[in-house]
Amino acid sequence: MENSLNRKEPWLAAILSLFIGGVGQIYCGKIGRGIIFLIIDLILWFTIIGALVWGIVAAVDAYNIAKDINYKIDIEKVNNDYDNHLEVKGSEQLQPTVEIKIDNFIDDLKKTYKLYALQIYSEDEYRSKKDVIINTLANKKLSCSSIDFLTSLVELKEQKILNVEDINKIKMLII
């Protein structure tokens, strides 16, 4: 599946909409939404306070649209990378080539969660990075049995670092 979206700079989308409400949305490809913001912006130009407040609302909206577009692109890339790991050429099965150690896997997930908890990563960045870590299991040989591997993830589930969807994806990758 080819990516039809292009990455957007959230700060640029925000600045565009701060000065002229709706332009940042149009920059992000949300033409209809941008026109609505532009019309409201033009109406509110008669009151300076209204235009300023609306400019801030438009800027925040444009910023979030750009972040959402970038998140979707990152997820699509992770999914494509994951699909590429699972491809089978002819009747030849891919053989695990690298051993993955459970301690390293858990440490990576905990570090990523800590950066999210400290608000260094946004929720979108955290989800994207967590997906990348989980997808490293594709085509890897485990350093322990799959049951031992899954059992060691219980703590991460209890700490809400992993959710049911994450666990199911991990099971699909290792079993």
Helices and strands as residue ranges (DSSP letters): H 10-19, H 23-27, H 31-44, H 48-86, E 98-100, H 102-117, H 123-135, E 140-142, H 146-151, H 154-158, H 164-174
